[in-house]
Amino acid sequence: MTKKNILRLTYSALFLALALLLPFLTGQIPQIGQALSPMHIPVLLCGFLCGWYWGMAVGFVAPLLRYLLFGMPPIFPAGIAMAFELAVYGLLVGLLYRLLPKKIPFVYVTLIASMIGGRVVWGAVRFAIAGFTETTFPFSAFLAGAVTNAIPGIILHIVLIPALVIALRRWKLSVNE
């Protein structure tokens, strides 16, 4: 195993642990704790730092493992849809960060494009699940879940993630260069 792969594995384990633990911290904040989307932060950072494969793996495993360990998020349909959403976050952020120029504006482009892609996949999975279970998932539910209710998390991620990525890059901690 190369030094970069050992670093990727170590970082990924750290980000997975953070994805499992951060919801306990934000869950203590009434009314907006869940809307801050705390599991998204370590997955996005993992994609930026470790690359698409590791970001996708951590993103897919995190909600499923958190359900197995702590019973949250509810596995069906929320946990399943969230696993695909977070996997797409890790995949897209890792790919786009590697392909686009390493300038600060492109960190934002990468983040926003990944957030949009992940939310679209979340909606598609929820819609598919609704079709299989003969329930409904109207477009208004998609807008509420992916945009309206997520505004605090979207703002937090756009402020926090680029600052952390830029700092970690300056400290030469990224292995996705």
Buried (B, 14 or more C-beta within 10 A) or exposed (E): EEEEEEBBEEBBEBBBEBBBBBBEEBEEEEEEBBBBBBBBBBBBBBBBBBBBBBBBBBBBBBBBBBBEEEEBBEBEBBBBBBBBBBBBBBBBBBBBBBEBEEEEEBBBBBBBBBBEBBBBBBBBBBBBBBEEEEEEBEEEBBEEBBEEBBEBBBEBBBEBBBEBBEEBBEEEEBBBE
